[in-house]
Amino acid sequence: MQPIETSRLLLRVDSYEDYLSAFATLDDAALKTRFGIQTDMDLEAQKAKVSGGLVTYRTSLVYFHLILKETTEVVGSFAYHNWYPRDHRSEIGYDIKTEAHKNKGYMKEAFPFMISYGFESMGLNRMEAFIDPANTASRRLVEGAGFHEEAVMKQRYRPADEFRDGVVYALLASR
């Protein structure tokens, strides 16, 4: 598939098969460049995810990589992970790779294109985002895209040594 183009970005779509092919054929340096992986530890974690199986009999995924047109650097990613094709729903996740690229509006610029892709190309009826209540930038991003807060899930995450709540946001195709 051809990348989706915005004013400053190319949005490359990578399927599960694309990941398998890349991790089977590319060396570590090429993998880091292709996927915007910053550290060796992050690369090893990504290898473990790919070798452990990114899809199951009932779930699949689609990744987008946000690439700066100017430099071809991968500055962020967006994923439809925990995609349930039969149920026409998916959880979304996204990140900007480095502090230097945060607060430049890259995700906000790319978000409408990726949301449209989910509804139009994947046939989704529902998108869900689970966000740490303290992550105000992420909350503003999804709210600006029309997502609505539905619930707070108590102690959903354990990123370090403490449990954290998760705010559930959803966007329906009938929005």
NULO-238484 format. One record per atom (N, C-alpha, C): residue number from 1; residue in one letter; atom name; z, y, x. Coordinates in steps of 0.05 Angstrom, whole numbers, always signed. Last residue first. Layout:
% residues N
(NUM, A, CA, (Z, Y, X))
...
//
This chain:
% residues 175
(175, R, N, (+295, +165, -414))
(175, R, CA, (+310, +190, -408))
(175, R, C, (+299, +212, -425))
(174, S, N, (+275, +115, -416))
(174, S, CA, (+272, +132, -440))
(174, S, C, (+285, +159, -437))
(173, A, N, (+292, +92, -370))
(173, A, CA, (+263, +100, -372))
(173, A, C, (+259, +118, -396))
(172, L, N, (+355, +118, -348))
(172, L, CA, (+338, +100, -365))
(172, L, C, (+310, +110, -366))
(171, L, N, (+402, +117, -298))
(171, L, CA, (+379, +132, -309))
(171, L, C, (+362, +112, -323))
(170, A, N, (+472, +122, -281))
(170, A, CA, (+448, +107, -290))
(170, A, C, (+427, +127, -300))
(169, Y, N, (+528, +113, -239))
(169, Y, CA, (+508, +131, -251))
(169, Y, C, (+485, +114, -259))
(168, V, N, (+595, +101, -226))
(168, V, CA, (+570, +89, -235))
(168, V, C, (+553, +110, -249))
(167, V, N, (+634, +110, -170))
(167, V, CA, (+624, +123, -195))
(167, V, C, (+597, +110, -202))
(166, G, N, (+683, +71, -141))
(166, G, CA, (+655, +77, -143))
(166, G, C, (+648, +88, -170))
(165, D, N, (+740, +77, -97))
(165, D, CA, (+728, +75, -123))
(165, D, C, (+698, +79, -121))
(164, R, N, (+760, +37, -41))
(164, R, CA, (+750, +62, -52))
(164, R, C, (+738, +57, -79))
(163, F, N, (+812, +10, +1))
(163, F, CA, (+793, +7, -21))
(163, F, C, (+785, +35, -32))
(162, E, N, (+814, +13, +72))
(162, E, CA, (+825, +21, +46))
(162, E, C, (+803, +16, +25))
(161, D, N, (+792, +6, +122))
(161, D, CA, (+817, -8, +115))
(161, D, C, (+830, +0, +89))
(160, A, N, (+728, +12, +103))
(160, A, CA, (+745, +10, +127))
(160, A, C, (+770, -6, +119))
(159, P, N, (+702, +4, +54))
(159, P, CA, (+687, +11, +78))
(159, P, C, (+702, +9, +104))
(158, R, N, (+705, -27, +2))
(158, R, CA, (+725, -28, +24))
(158, R, C, (+710, -22, +50))
(157, Y, N, (+695, -11, -67))
(157, Y, CA, (+686, -13, -39))
(157, Y, C, (+710, -16, -21))
(156, R, N, (+722, -9, -116))
(156, R, CA, (+697, -24, -114))
(156, R, C, (+688, -29, -86))
(155, Q, N, (+769, +13, -141))
(155, Q, CA, (+770, -3, -117))
(155, Q, C, (+746, -20, -113))
(154, K, N, (+743, +21, -206))
(154, K, CA, (+766, +23, -188))
(154, K, C, (+764, +3, -165))
(153, M, N, (+688, +53, -226))
(153, M, CA, (+698, +26, -220))
(153, M, C, (+719, +28, -199))
(152, V, N, (+676, +96, -277))
(152, V, CA, (+688, +95, -250))
(152, V, C, (+698, +66, -247))
(151, A, N, (+614, +110, -313))
(151, A, CA, (+641, +98, -309))
(151, A, C, (+651, +102, -281))
(150, E, N, (+568, +142, -319))
(150, E, CA, (+576, +123, -340))
(150, E, C, (+605, +113, -337))
(149, E, N, (+532, +200, -308))
(149, E, CA, (+555, +185, -301))
(149, E, C, (+564, +167, -324))
(148, H, N, (+461, +198, -306))
(148, H, CA, (+485, +206, -320))
(148, H, C, (+508, +188, -311))
(147, F, N, (+404, +228, -273))
(147, F, CA, (+423, +205, -276))
(147, F, C, (+448, +216, -290))
(146, G, N, (+371, +270, -261))
(146, G, CA, (+374, +262, -289))
(146, G, C, (+392, +238, -294))
(145, A, N, (+369, +290, -211))
(145, A, CA, (+346, +273, -219))
(145, A, C, (+349, +263, -248))
(144, G, N, (+418, +315, -207))
(144, G, CA, (+394, +332, -207))
(144, G, C, (+369, +317, -216))
(143, E, N, (+449, +269, -202))
(143, E, CA, (+452, +285, -226))
(143, E, C, (+427, +304, -229))
(142, V, N, (+434, +252, -151))
(142, V, CA, (+427, +236, -174))
(142, V, C, (+429, +252, -200))
(141, L, N, (+452, +297, -120))
(141, L, CA, (+425, +287, -118))
(141, L, C, (+418, +272, -143))
(140, R, N, (+507, +302, -131))
(140, R, CA, (+489, +324, -139))
(140, R, C, (+460, +314, -139))
(139, R, N, (+524, +254, -107))
(139, R, CA, (+527, +258, -136))
(139, R, C, (+509, +280, -146))
(138, S, N, (+512, +264, -54))
(138, S, CA, (+499, +242, -68))
(138, S, C, (+501, +245, -98))
(137, A, N, (+548, +307, -45))
(137, A, CA, (+519, +311, -41))
(137, A, C, (+503, +289, -55))
(136, T, N, (+599, +284, -54))
(136, T, CA, (+588, +304, -73))
(136, T, C, (+558, +309, -69))
(135, N, N, (+632, +234, -48))
(135, N, CA, (+606, +240, -37))
(135, N, C, (+591, +259, -56))
(134, A, N, (+679, +219, -72))
(134, A, CA, (+680, +241, -53))
(134, A, C, (+653, +249, -42))
(133, P, N, (+666, +174, -102))
(133, P, CA, (+671, +199, -116))
(133, P, C, (+672, +223, -97))
(132, D, N, (+611, +137, -81))
(132, D, CA, (+638, +144, -74))
(132, D, C, (+644, +171, -88))
(131, I, N, (+568, +107, -129))
(131, I, CA, (+573, +128, -109))
(131, I, C, (+602, +133, -105))
(130, F, N, (+516, +70, -149))
(130, F, CA, (+545, +68, -146))
(130, F, C, (+553, +86, -123))
(129, A, N, (+463, +74, -194))
(129, A, CA, (+474, +82, -168))
(129, A, C, (+504, +81, -169))
(128, E, N, (+410, +42, -229))
(128, E, CA, (+438, +47, -226))
(128, E, C, (+445, +56, -197))
(127, M, N, (+359, +45, -277))
(127, M, CA, (+366, +47, -249))
(127, M, C, (+396, +54, -248))
(126, R, N, (+320, +11, -325))
(126, R, CA, (+346, +22, -318))
(126, R, C, (+349, +23, -287))
(125, N, N, (+269, -8, -329))
(125, N, CA, (+280, +6, -353))
(125, N, C, (+305, +21, -345))
(124, L, N, (+214, -16, -285))
(124, L, CA, (+243, -14, -290))
(124, L, C, (+248, +0, -316))
(123, G, N, (+163, -28, -265))
(123, G, CA, (+169, -33, -293))
(123, G, C, (+199, -32, -300))
(122, M, N, (+144, -14, -217))
(122, M, CA, (+162, -38, -218))
(122, M, C, (+169, -45, -247))
(121, S, N, (+113, +31, -227))
(121, S, CA, (+101, +8, -212))
(121, S, C, (+118, -17, -214))
(120, E, N, (+145, +66, -260))
(120, E, CA, (+116, +61, -265))
(120, E, C, (+105, +36, -252))
(119, F, N, (+199, +65, -243))
(119, F, CA, (+192, +62, -271))
(119, F, C, (+163, +54, -275))
(118, G, N, (+193, +68, -187))
(118, G, CA, (+209, +47, -200))
(118, G, C, (+202, +43, -229))
(117, Y, N, (+162, +114, -180))
(117, Y, CA, (+152, +88, -171))
(117, Y, C, (+167, +65, -185))
(116, S, N, (+197, +154, -197))
(116, S, CA, (+172, +148, -212))
(116, S, C, (+161, +121, -205))
(115, I, N, (+233, +150, -154))
(115, I, CA, (+242, +144, -182))
(115, I, C, (+218, +138, -199))
(114, M, N, (+201, +167, -113))
(114, M, CA, (+212, +140, -112))
(114, M, C, (+222, +132, -139))
(113, F, N, (+190, +219, -128))
(113, F, CA, (+168, +201, -124))
(113, F, C, (+178, +172, -124))
(112, P, N, (+240, +244, -130))
(112, P, CA, (+224, +241, -155))
(112, P, C, (+201, +221, -152))
(111, F, N, (+259, +239, -74))
(111, F, CA, (+271, +225, -96))
(111, F, C, (+253, +222, -121))
(110, A, N, (+238, +272, -34))
(110, A, CA, (+226, +245, -38))
(110, A, C, (+235, +232, -64))
(109, E, N, (+269, +318, -36))
(109, E, CA, (+240, +320, -37))
(109, E, C, (+227, +293, -45))
(108, K, N, (+320, +297, -29))
(108, K, CA, (+314, +311, -54))
(108, K, C, (+283, +314, -58))
(107, M, N, (+315, +279, +23))
(107, M, CA, (+319, +260, +2))
(107, M, C, (+312, +273, -25))
(106, Y, N, (+307, +329, +51))
(106, Y, CA, (+288, +307, +52))
(106, Y, C, (+291, +287, +29))
(105, G, N, (+341, +372, +55))
(105, G, CA, (+327, +368, +30))
(105, G, C, (+307, +346, +31))
(104, K, N, (+374, +378, +97))
(104, K, CA, (+347, +391, +101))
(104, K, C, (+330, +386, +76))
(103, N, N, (+422, +351, +102))
(103, N, CA, (+422, +378, +91))
(103, N, C, (+396, +393, +96))
(102, K, N, (+408, +312, +161))
(102, K, CA, (+421, +316, +135))
(102, K, C, (+419, +345, +128))
(101, H, N, (+388, +305, +211))
(101, H, CA, (+369, +306, +189))
(101, H, C, (+381, +311, +162))
(100, A, N, (+432, +303, +245))
(100, A, CA, (+412, +324, +250))
(100, A, C, (+392, +327, +227))
(99, E, N, (+457, +256, +230))
(99, E, CA, (+469, +281, +221))
(99, E, C, (+449, +304, +224))
(98, T, N, (+408, +206, +210))
(98, T, CA, (+425, +220, +230))
(98, T, C, (+435, +246, +218))
(97, K, N, (+385, +182, +163))
(97, K, CA, (+393, +166, +187))
(97, K, C, (+411, +180, +206))
(96, I, N, (+405, +182, +97))
(96, I, CA, (+391, +198, +117))
(96, I, C, (+402, +187, +143))
(95, D, N, (+397, +133, +45))
(95, D, CA, (+412, +146, +67))
(95, D, C, (+393, +163, +84))
(94, Y, N, (+409, +94, -15))
(94, Y, CA, (+393, +112, +2))
(94, Y, C, (+410, +124, +23))
(93, G, N, (+399, +50, -70))
(93, G, CA, (+415, +59, -47))
(93, G, C, (+397, +76, -29))
(92, I, N, (+402, +26, -137))
(92, I, CA, (+389, +40, -116))
(92, I, C, (+409, +47, -94))
(91, E, N, (+393, -32, -177))
(91, E, CA, (+412, -14, -164))
(91, E, C, (+395, +1, -142))
(90, S, N, (+350, -42, -232))
(90, S, CA, (+356, -44, -204))
(90, S, C, (+378, -24, -196))
(89, R, N, (+317, -78, -286))
(89, R, CA, (+337, -59, -275))
(89, R, C, (+341, -64, -246))
(88, H, N, (+291, -118, -316))
(88, H, CA, (+279, -91, -313))
(88, H, C, (+299, -70, -304))
(87, D, N, (+306, -170, -318))
(87, D, CA, (+321, -151, -334))
(87, D, C, (+311, -123, -332))
(86, R, N, (+270, -193, -282))
(86, R, CA, (+271, -203, -309))
(86, R, C, (+286, -184, -328))
(85, P, N, (+282, -165, -233))
(85, P, CA, (+256, -162, -247))
(85, P, C, (+257, -171, -276))
(84, Y, N, (+332, -135, -208))
(84, Y, CA, (+330, -158, -227))
(84, Y, C, (+304, -155, -243))
(83, W, N, (+350, -115, -146))
(83, W, CA, (+329, -111, -167))
(83, W, C, (+327, -137, -183))
(82, N, N, (+383, -105, -103))
(82, N, CA, (+394, -117, -128))
(82, N, C, (+376, -111, -151))
(81, H, N, (+351, -44, -86))
(81, H, CA, (+363, -70, -79))
(81, H, C, (+378, -80, -103))
(80, Y, N, (+308, -2, -73))
(80, Y, CA, (+314, -15, -98))
(80, Y, C, (+325, -42, -89))
(79, A, N, (+325, +46, -24))
(79, A, CA, (+320, +19, -31))
(79, A, C, (+325, +14, -61))
(78, F, N, (+308, +91, +26))
(78, F, CA, (+315, +88, -2))
(78, F, C, (+308, +60, -9))
(77, S, N, (+320, +127, +87))
(77, S, CA, (+311, +104, +72))
(77, S, C, (+321, +105, +43))
(76, G, N, (+300, +173, +139))
(76, G, CA, (+317, +164, +117))
(76, G, C, (+305, +139, +105))
(75, V, N, (+267, +185, +181))
(75, V, CA, (+292, +201, +178))
(75, V, C, (+310, +192, +156))
(74, V, N, (+225, +163, +229))
(74, V, CA, (+238, +154, +204))
(74, V, C, (+264, +169, +202))
(73, E, N, (+175, +206, +255))
(73, E, CA, (+202, +195, +257))
(73, E, C, (+212, +187, +230))
(72, T, N, (+128, +234, +257))
(72, T, CA, (+127, +206, +250))
(72, T, C, (+154, +191, +253))
(71, T, N, (+129, +289, +260))
(71, T, CA, (+136, +274, +284))
(71, T, C, (+133, +244, +281))
(70, E, N, (+107, +310, +212))
(70, E, CA, (+105, +325, +237))
(70, E, C, (+110, +309, +262))
(69, K, N, (+123, +276, +171))
(69, K, CA, (+95, +278, +178))
(69, K, C, (+91, +290, +206))
(68, L, N, (+178, +234, +174))
(68, L, CA, (+169, +261, +178))
(68, L, C, (+140, +262, +186))
(67, I, N, (+188, +185, +126))
(67, I, CA, (+177, +190, +153))
(67, I, C, (+168, +219, +154))
(66, L, N, (+229, +143, +94))
(66, L, CA, (+222, +171, +94))
(66, L, C, (+214, +178, +123))
(65, H, N, (+215, +81, +67))
(65, H, CA, (+224, +95, +91))
(65, H, C, (+212, +123, +91))
(64, F, N, (+236, +39, +15))
(64, F, CA, (+220, +62, +23))
(64, F, C, (+232, +73, +49))
(63, Y, N, (+237, -28, -8))
(63, Y, CA, (+248, -7, +9))
(63, Y, C, (+227, +15, +13))
(62, V, N, (+256, -72, -58))
(62, V, CA, (+234, -55, -48))
(62, V, C, (+247, -33, -32))
(61, L, N, (+276, -138, -78))
(61, L, CA, (+281, -111, -67))
(61, L, C, (+254, -98, -60))
(60, S, N, (+307, -185, -124))
(60, S, CA, (+287, -178, -103))
(60, S, C, (+294, -150, -93))
(59, T, N, (+338, -241, -157))
(59, T, CA, (+337, -213, -148))
(59, T, C, (+316, -210, -126))
(58, R, N, (+336, -295, -168))
(58, R, CA, (+336, -276, -191))
(58, R, C, (+335, -247, -183))
(57, Y, N, (+334, -324, -122))
(57, Y, CA, (+317, -334, -144))
(57, Y, C, (+316, -314, -167))
(56, T, N, (+337, -269, -75))
(56, T, CA, (+347, -295, -87))
(56, T, C, (+328, -303, -109))
(55, V, N, (+328, -234, -13))
(55, V, CA, (+322, -239, -41))
(55, V, C, (+334, -266, -49))
(54, L, N, (+341, -233, +40))
(54, L, CA, (+344, -208, +25))
(54, L, C, (+339, -212, -5))
(53, G, N, (+369, -276, +83))
(53, G, CA, (+355, -276, +57))
(53, G, C, (+361, -250, +42))
(52, G, N, (+387, -278, +134))
(52, G, CA, (+404, -290, +113))
(52, G, C, (+391, -290, +86))
(51, S, N, (+350, -250, +163))
(51, S, CA, (+351, -279, +166))
(51, S, C, (+368, -293, +145))
(50, V, N, (+361, -198, +143))
(50, V, CA, (+335, -210, +139))
(50, V, C, (+336, -240, +142))
(49, K, N, (+415, -192, +159))
(49, K, CA, (+407, -189, +131))
(49, K, C, (+381, -203, +126))
(48, A, N, (+410, -197, +214))
(48, A, CA, (+426, -217, +199))
(48, A, C, (+420, -216, +170))
(47, K, N, (+379, -152, +226))
(47, K, CA, (+369, -179, +232))
(47, K, C, (+384, -200, +216))
(46, Q, N, (+417, -113, +213))
(46, Q, CA, (+392, -115, +197))
(46, Q, C, (+379, -142, +202))
(45, A, N, (+455, -122, +253))
(45, A, CA, (+463, -125, +225))
(45, A, C, (+438, -128, +207))
(44, E, N, (+424, -110, +298))
(44, E, CA, (+434, -137, +294))
(44, E, C, (+443, -142, +265))
(43, L, N, (+416, -55, +289))
(43, L, CA, (+394, -73, +290))
(43, L, C, (+403, -102, +285))
(42, D, N, (+468, -36, +293))
(42, D, CA, (+454, -34, +267))
(42, D, C, (+430, -52, +266))
(41, M, N, (+476, -46, +347))
(41, M, CA, (+493, -59, +328))
(41, M, C, (+480, -58, +300))
(40, D, N, (+439, -13, +371))
(40, D, CA, (+435, -42, +374))
(40, D, C, (+452, -57, +353))
(39, T, N, (+422, +43, +326))
(39, T, CA, (+438, +29, +347))
(39, T, C, (+431, +0, +348))
(38, Q, N, (+384, +63, +288))
(38, Q, CA, (+394, +79, +309))
(38, Q, C, (+408, +64, +332))
(37, I, N, (+323, +50, +257))
(37, I, CA, (+349, +39, +264))
(37, I, C, (+359, +53, +289))
(36, G, N, (+274, +61, +233))
(36, G, CA, (+293, +83, +237))
(36, G, C, (+321, +73, +244))
(35, F, N, (+236, +22, +229))
(35, F, CA, (+255, +24, +207))
(35, F, C, (+276, +46, +211))
(34, R, N, (+204, +29, +275))
(34, R, CA, (+191, +25, +249))
(34, R, C, (+211, +31, +226))
(33, T, N, (+242, +33, +317))
(33, T, CA, (+224, +55, +311))
(33, T, C, (+213, +52, +283))
(32, K, N, (+266, -17, +316))
(32, K, CA, (+282, +7, +313))
(32, K, C, (+265, +31, +305))
(31, L, N, (+221, -50, +324))
(31, L, CA, (+236, -52, +299))
(31, L, C, (+253, -27, +295))
(30, A, N, (+208, -36, +376))
(30, A, CA, (+189, -30, +355))
(30, A, C, (+203, -32, +328))
(29, A, N, (+253, -55, +404))
(29, A, CA, (+246, -27, +405))
(29, A, C, (+227, -19, +382))
(28, D, N, (+250, -111, +393))
(28, D, CA, (+272, -95, +383))
(28, D, C, (+266, -65, +383))
(27, D, N, (+182, -130, +372))
(27, D, CA, (+205, -131, +390))
(27, D, C, (+227, -111, +380))
(26, L, N, (+154, -163, +314))
(26, L, CA, (+159, -139, +330))
(26, L, C, (+183, -143, +349))
(25, T, N, (+151, -211, +283))
(25, T, CA, (+130, -204, +303))
(25, T, C, (+137, -181, +322))
(24, A, N, (+192, -219, +247))
(24, A, CA, (+181, -242, +261))
(24, A, C, (+162, -235, +284))
(23, F, N, (+201, -170, +226))
(23, F, CA, (+222, -182, +242))
(23, F, C, (+213, -207, +256))
(22, A, N, (+152, -162, +198))
(22, A, CA, (+160, -144, +220))
(22, A, C, (+181, -157, +238))
(21, S, N, (+153, -204, +160))
(21, S, CA, (+132, -202, +179))
(21, S, C, (+140, -185, +203))
(20, L, N, (+199, -190, +130))
(20, L, CA, (+197, -216, +144))
(20, L, C, (+176, -215, +166))
(19, Y, N, (+183, -139, +111))
(19, Y, CA, (+206, -142, +128))
(19, Y, C, (+205, -168, +144))
(18, D, N, (+140, -153, +78))
(18, D, CA, (+136, -135, +101))
(18, D, C, (+159, -137, +121))
(17, E, N, (+167, -184, +40))
(17, E, CA, (+147, -197, +58))
(17, E, C, (+141, -180, +82))
(16, Y, N, (+196, -144, +14))
(16, Y, CA, (+210, -166, +28))
(16, Y, C, (+192, -179, +48))
(15, S, N, (+159, -83, +27))
(15, S, CA, (+169, -105, +10))
(15, S, C, (+185, -125, +27))
(14, D, N, (+160, -15, +36))
(14, D, CA, (+161, -41, +49))
(14, D, C, (+173, -61, +30))
(13, V, N, (+126, +45, +34))
(13, V, CA, (+138, +24, +18))
(13, V, C, (+137, -2, +33))
(12, R, N, (+136, +108, +62))
(12, R, CA, (+125, +81, +66))
(12, R, C, (+140, +61, +50))
(11, L, N, (+123, +170, +50))
(11, L, CA, (+142, +150, +40))
(11, L, C, (+128, +123, +42))
(10, L, N, (+120, +225, +91))
(10, L, CA, (+105, +202, +82))
(10, L, C, (+127, +182, +73))
(9, L, N, (+136, +295, +81))
(9, L, CA, (+142, +267, +86))
(9, L, C, (+120, +249, +78))
(8, R, N, (+128, +347, +64))
(8, R, CA, (+137, +343, +92))
(8, R, C, (+139, +314, +100))
(7, S, N, (+105, +342, +12))
(7, S, CA, (+98, +364, +30))
(7, S, C, (+105, +359, +59))
(6, T, N, (+89, +271, +8))
(6, T, CA, (+102, +295, -3))
(6, T, C, (+94, +318, +16))
(5, E, N, (+54, +212, -6))
(5, E, CA, (+56, +236, +10))
(5, E, C, (+70, +258, -5))
(4, I, N, (+63, +143, +3))
(4, I, CA, (+63, +165, -16))
(4, I, C, (+68, +190, +0))
(3, P, N, (+20, +99, +41))
(3, P, CA, (+44, +115, +37))
(3, P, C, (+41, +136, +16))
(2, Q, N, (-15, +45, +10))
(2, Q, CA, (-16, +70, +24))
(2, Q, C, (+11, +85, +20))
(1, M, N, (+0, -24, +17))
(1, M, CA, (+0, +0, +0))
(1, M, C, (+0, +25, +18))
//
